[in-house]
Amino acid sequence: MKKALKILLFSLSILTLTACGKKTEQPTGSNTNQEKEQGISTPSPTREETPPANGEATNSIKTSDNKSMNNTLYPVFITENNIRKYGYVNEKGDFVIQPVYDCATNFSEGLAVVNTTDTYKVIDTTGNVIYKSDSSIGTFQNGAAIINKITDKLLYGYIDTNGNAIADSNFYEFADNFNSDNQAFVYSEGKSSIIDKSGNILESYPIDSRYQDIIDIQDGYIIYSDPDTGDYGVINYKGEDILEPKSNPYIVRYVGNDIFEIKENQEDSYLPSSYSPSALLNIKGEQLTDFNLYDLSDFNNGYASVTDDKYTYFIDTSGKEVASFPKLEGRGTLTLLGDIVKAEIDRDLLYMKKKGIILWHNSNEYNLTSDVNVKEVKYKPSKYVSVYYPVVVGLKSKETEKKINNKLNELFISHRKSITAEDQLSVEDSFTAELENQLLVIKQIGYDYPFGAAHGMPIKNYYYCNIKTGEFYTLKDLFIKDSDYITTINHIIKEMIAKEETNESSMLFPDSFKTILEDHNFYLTKEGLVIYFYPYDIAPYAAGFPEFVIPFEKLNKIVDKQGTFWNSFN
């Protein structure tokens, strides 16, 4: 369990630098200097707009000439097969390093960490690989980065900016980044030490056994778990008490600038601790704020970001809002990168000047044809409800366009309007959009999580619409009128289930399938019809969405090939 926690803490230190490796159902990214229509508020500075650098469409983003580029690069994403791929743009929004990575951290000291599958790489601003590993790599600070390896336990070492092992190639049970004095705090075998980059031990202190259930070490502070209560306490690298373990409020983590995050123990609440408010505690044990800080980030350059019921904004080390910095509508994280603010709000990523000028944000449109687009619009009635719904634009018939959009709004929004904070429910809805001839295909994906539940419920729905007529199709529209398509499909599925149940790895509930519904869940491929079921319908949650692929050849006699549904995509 300790090993897993240590791995998690190290991984989180990487992931907080950027949103990495997320599978997403989102339009391809683009560079733009126009503010998004939804969700951005910069009330303190004066807004300005700058002209687009290379156009608005994704395929117009050009790789910049490395000789003339700005030295500062920023990780951004596009989507590829509904999976985010990360690359780097300069301040003009031009791609300098192409989006081919599953994860990409911020550049630091001219180097960044990227990964594809299970390989982590250190790259420079030209994309050249300096170092690679099958284990996580930390951010470079003062000429070094933390690496790790797993033997019988998780250990940490260091590399320099050339990818060479330093600190005499030693590995430690815990290791902090090197500071500006080229010294680092490490812990191994019951001793806390200060080392230099050659691995020389400059100071060393034995740590009492009651403090040796260590959680983390940063800036010379050691967070440990009390062996009797499990509550976190803090000592310094010399083993001297800084903060005693308490159950209420309890210490969560170190957030930088000699400050710790604390939370109240709410045993009667179903609210996950990550959703509960935090306060700031200094090393003197003084509480600096009320418990009113949500989604607290680490301090960076003296500032952290937090959220309230509507906005994400910066605070200083006293917990006060920094009114001169941007304040964005939505829930997420803001990071100060020099004069640039990186904003990860709900599912969006954008970069902006401190005055609120947008330099880059991910695209919010699907370009289906030269004229027809599907825009992504955010509906956010409460803090933990985020619904991205489609709006079709560019149809010649505005009446048809309105008809389609009214229906899409009903499908995505109507059942979400009644959700309130008292429901203690987290909602994330989004979509993808494709056009097959005249058939608009909207795939709705989402996740509903009731606070306190073991897990949430995933959402997957397909909507088919004729962009010429505005007609929405259901399963029955695929078949000849009055044909008994339900019986035919039932028979095919039962045969497939019988074959599946002979497999020892089958997860289907015995005798659970009875019949499909008239408007059953389905989607279409070039080869055939796919009938699918929600978790728990005919199989456990772990089975996901059980699917049954039925080739069109088996349905030839009942498919209405003269009907508008069939002909809209054939």
N, C-alpha and C positions, 0 to 999 in steps of 0.2 A: 504493500500500500504506500509506504514511504517513497519507494522508487517511482511509482506511478505519479505521486504528487510532485516529486522533483522534476520528472519529465514534463508534466503539465505546466509547472511554473516556468520552466525554460522555454517551452513551446509558446506559451502565452506572451512571453517577452518578445518573441519573434513576430507573432501574429498581430500584436497590437500596433506594429509599425505600419501595417497595411492590411486590407482585407484580402486574405490569400486563399486560393484554392477553393473558392465557393462555387458550387454548381449554381447556375443562375438561369433564369428564363427572362432574358432582358435584351433589348436591342443592342446592336453593335455600337461601340463607343465612337465618338467623334470629337474633334476639337472645335470649340466655339467660344466666342466672347460675349454671347448673348445670355442674359439671365434666364433661368428656367421659369416657366409659367407657374409652376407649383412649388411651394415649400421653401423659398429663399427669402429671408428678411434681413436686411442690414440697416436697422433703424438709426444707428448713431452716425456712421460716416455718410457723406454724400455719394449717391450712386453715379457711376459713369459707365459708358459702354465704349468698347474699342472694336474696330472692324474685324471680321473673321480673318484668320491668318491664311488658311488654305481651303476655304469653302466649308460646307456643312456636311457633305456626304462622306461616309467612311472611306470610300475608295479614292477620295481626293486628298487624303492625308498623305503627305510625301515624307520620305526619309530625309532628314536634314543633312547638309554637308557637315561632317564632323569638324572640319577645320574652322568653320565660322560659327559653330553652335555656341550657345551659352553653356558654361561649365556645369550649371545646375540642372539636373534631370529629375523628373518626377514619375513615380510608378502610376500607370493608368491601365485600364482594361478595355478589351473589346470582348465580344462573345463569339464562340466558335462551337457549333453544335450544342448550344445552350450551356456551355461551360466557359467561365471567364478565363481569358488568356491575357497575361500581363506583359507590358513592355514599358518603355520610358519615353517621355516627351520632354522637350525643352520649354522655356517660358512662352514661346510662341505657339505651343500646342502641336509642334511637329514631332512625329516619331523619329527618334534617334536610334533607339534599340527596339526592334520589332516585337510585337506581342506574341511571344511563343512560350511563355512560362506559366506554370500553375500558381506561382506565388512570387511576389517581388517586393522587397523592402525598400525603404527610403535610402537614398545614397548618403553615406557618411564617410568623410575623409576620402572622397573620390571612389568609394567602393560600395557595392550593394550585394545583398544575398538573394539569389533566385533559386527556384527549384522546379524540377520536372519529375513527376512520378516520385521516386524515392531518392533522387540525387539532388544534393544541395551544392550550389556553386557560388563562388565569389567572382563578380565581374567588375571591370572598370567601366569608365564612361564611354568606351568604344564597343563594349560588349565582349571584350576578350576575357576568357576564363583565367583567373589567377589561382584558384584553388577549388577543389571539389571533394565532397564527402557524402557518405550515406547517412550521416547524422546531422542534426541541426547545427547551424552556425549563427553566432550572435552578431550584433551590430559592431562595427569598428569604432572604437573610442581610444583616443590617444595612442594610435598606432598599433592597436591589437584588438582581436576579437576572441570571444570564448567559443570553443568547440567542445563537443562531448563524445564520449564513447561508453558503451555498455558492456561490462564484463559480468561479474556476479552482482554488480551494482553500477549505478550511473556515476560517471566521473567526468570532470571538466579539465580542459587544458587551454592553451592559447596558441594562436598563430599571429604573425605580423602581416603587414600590408603586402608582402610578397608571397604570402601563403606558406611561409616557413614556420616550423614549430619553434616556439620560444619558451622561456622559463625552464630551460634545460629539458624540454619535452616532458615535464612532469604533469601528472594528472592528480586532481584533488577531489574530495567529496563535495566541496562547495567552492565556488570561485566567483569573485566580483570583477568588474571591469577595471582596467588600469586607470588611475587618475592622472591628473596633469603633472604630478611628481614622478610619473612612471612607476608607481607602486600599486599593488593590488592586495586586497584582503582575501585570504583563502582559509579553508578549514579541512583538516584530515586527521584521523586517528586521535581524536580527543584534543587537538591543539588548534588554536587560531593563530594565524601568522600573517605578517606583512612580507611580501616578496618583491623583488625587482624583476626586470625582464630577462635577467639571466637565470632566474630561479633561486637566487640567493635569499636566504631567510634573514630579514632585517630585524624583525621582532617576532617573538613567539610566546604564547600564553596557554597554559593548560586550562581547559574548560571543564568545570565541575560536571559530574555525571548527570545531575538533575537538569542540566541545560542541553544535553547532547542529542535530544530528539529535535534536530534542527530542521527548520522549514526553508529558510532563505538567509542569505547574507548579502547586504548591500550597504555601501558607504560606511562600513565599519560597524553596522548594526546587525546583530544576529537575532532573528526571530526563531523562537523555539516553542515546542508544544509541551505544556506541563504534563508530566507522566501520570499524575493522578486525575486531573480534570480534562485534559485535552485542550484547555484554553491556551491561547498564544500569549507569550511574554517576550520581552526584548532585553538583551544584554548588549554591551559593547564588545569589541573584539578582544578586550582584556578580560572579559568574563564578569564585568561589573554590571549590576542591575540598573536598567534604565526604566523599564515599564513592567510592573508586576502583572501576571496573568489575571484576567477578570472574565467572568462569564457574561456580565452585563454592565456597560457595553463591552463588546469584545473586539479585539484587534483583528483586522482582516489582512492587511498587508502594508508594506512600506511603499509610499508613493513619491519619495524624493524630497529634497529640501528639508530634511530632518522632520518630516511629517508622516504620520501613519493614518490610514483609513480605519475608522471604527464604525460599528453598527450596534443597534439595540437588539437584544434577544427577544424576539416576538414568537414565543412558543405557541400561542393561540392563533397564529396567522398562517394561512396557506400560501402566502406570498413567498416565492423563492427568494433567498437572501440576495441574489444578484439584482432583484427588482426592488429591494427595500432601500430606504434612504440611508446615506452615510453622513458622518461628520469628520472633521479634521482634529487630530490630536498631536501636539508637539512632544518633544523628548522630555519636557518638564512635567508631562502628564496633564497639561492644560488643554481643555477642549476649546478649539478655536471657533467652531461654528455650531449651529443647531443641526439636528438630523434632518437636513433638507437638501442634501446633495445626491442626486441620482446619476448613475452611470459615470462615476468619477474615474477620470483617466489618471495616468501618472503625470507628475509635474515635468514639464519640459521648458527649459529657459525661464523658469519661474512662473509658468502658467500651466493650469490644467483645465480640462473641459468637463462640464457637467450638463445635466438636462433638468428641465422642470416639466410641467404638464404639456407645454407647447414648444419650447425652444431648446436648442443646444447652444451653449455660450462658454466663454472663458471666465475663470476665476483666478485671483492671485493667491499668494500663500496665506493670506488671512481669510480666504474663503469669500472675498467680495467680488462681485461681477466686474469685469473689465469693460467698461462702457465704450471705450474707444475701439474695441475689436469687433469683428462681425458677430452677429447673432442670427442663427439660422433656424427656421421653422422645421421641426421634426426631431427625431431622437437619434443620437449618434455620438461621434467623437470629432473634436477639432484638435489639430496639431499645428503648432507654429514652427515653420521651417524658414528661418530667417525672416524675410519680409513677406513670405507667402504663407497662407493658411490652407492646410489640407483638411477637407471636410468629408467625412464619411457619415452621411445622414440617411437613415433608413437603408435603402439599397443603393443609394446614389453616391458617387464619388465626384468631387469637384475640387478645383484649386482656385484660389482667389487672392487678390491683394487685400491688405488690411483694411483698405477703404471700401471693399466690397466689389471690386471689379472682377468679374468672372474670367479666368484665363482658360479653363478647360472644364468640361463636365461630360460624363457619359451621355451618349445619345438617348433621347427619349422618343425616338421614332423608328418604325419599321418602314423602309422604303420598298413598297410592293411593286410599283410600276413607276414610270417617270412622272405620273400624275397622282397616283393613289398612295397615301401613307396611312399608317395607323400610329397615332400618338399615344404615348403612355402618360396618363394623368393620375396624380396621387390623391386619394381620399383618405383623410386621417382624422376621424372623429374623436379619437382619444390617444393617449400616450403610447399604448401598446397595440393599437390597431393601425395597420398600414395596408391599404388596398390600392394597388396599381391597376387601373382598368383601361380598356382600349377605347379610343375615339377615332373613328374613320374620317379622313379628310381627303378632298380632291375628287370625289365622284362628280360626274357631270350633272346627275340629278340630285339636287339638294334635298328634294323630298325623300328620295330613297336613302340618302345619307342620314337624314334626321331619323328616319324609321329604324335604320340599323343601329344608330347610336342610342336611341331611346331603349331599344331592346337590350343592348349590351350593358347599359347603365342599370337596367332592371336586374339583369343576371348577376352583375358583380356587386352592386351597391345596396339594392333594396333590403336584403336580409341582413345587412351589416349596420343599418341605421339605428337599430334598436339596442345595439351594444353600448353599455355604459361602463364606467370604471368599477362600479360595484359588481359587475359580472366576473371580475378577476380573470380575464381571458386575454391572451396574446393572439393576435391575428396577423398573418403575413400572406397576402394574396398578390399574385402577379400573373403574367400571361406571355405567350408567344403568338406571333401572327404570321401566316403564310397565305399565299394566293395560288390556287391551282386552277388555271384558266379563269372561270368566273366564280369559283368557289372560295370564299374567304374562310380560312380555318383558324379559329381562335382556341388555343389550349390554355385553360385556366389551371394554375397550380397554386397551392397554398398550404398553410399549416396552422391549425388552431390548437393552442395549448392552454387548457384550463390550469390555472396556478394550483400547484400541489399534486397534480396528476403524475402518474408514472411516466407518461408520454402524451403527446398530443395526437391529433388526427390529421393525416395528410389529405390534401384535396387535389383531385385531378378530374377535370371536365373538359369535354370537347364541344365546341359550338360551330356549326356549319351554316354559312349564310351566302346566298346568291347576291353578288354586288350589283347585278343588273336590276333585280326585282326587289331586293331587301328581304326576301323570304328566308326564314330560318327553318332548317330541316331537322327532323327527328328520325329515329330508326325506321319507323314505319314508312316514311317517304321514300325509302330506298326500294321498296317492294311494290309489286302489282297490287292494286286495290283489291281488298277482300281475300288476298292470298293468306294462307295460314303460315306466315313466316315464323311465328312464335314456336309452333310445333316442330317445324323443320329445324330451326336452330337448337331447340331443346334436345332433339334427338342427336344432333351432331355433338353437342357439348357433353351429353351423357356418355357417348361413346369415347370421347376424349378423356373424360374423368375416369371411366372404367380402366382405360389403359394406364392413366397416371397412377391410379391406386395400386397397381402391381409394382410400382417403384417404391422401395423401402424409404426413400427420402421424401416421399410425397407429404405435403403439409395440409392437404385438403381435409376438411371435416367430413367424416363418413356420412353419407346420405343427407348432406346439407343442401345440395342443389335440387331445387324443385322445378323452377321455370324462370325464364327471363321475363322482364316487364315489357309492356308495349313501347315504352320510351326508354329502354335500357341503355346503360352507359356503353358507348362504342366509339371507335375511331376507325378511319379508313387508311389502308396502305395501297400501293399499286397492285399488290397481289390479292388483297382481299379485305374482309371485314374482321375487325378485332372486337370481341365482346370482353369486357372486363368487369371485375367486381371490386368493391371497396373492402378494406381490411375488416375482418370479422364476418363478412357476408357468408363466405364458404371456406374460410381459412383463417388462421390466427394472424395477429398484427404483424408478426415477423415475416409473413409471406408477402407482405406488400399488397399490390393490386393483381390478383390472379387474372391471367389473360388467356383467351382461347382464340387462336387465329384460324379463321374459316376462309379458305380460298373461294374466290368468286365462282370458280367452276362448280363447286358444290351447291351454289345458289342460283345457277343459271335459269332454272325454270321459274323462279319467283321474283328475280330482280327486274324492276321496271326500267328497261333500257330505253324506253320512250319518255320516261319521266324527267322532270326538270332537275331533280337532284342528281341523277346519274349523268345527265348531259351537261351539268354545270362543271364537272371535272373531267369529262371524257370528250 
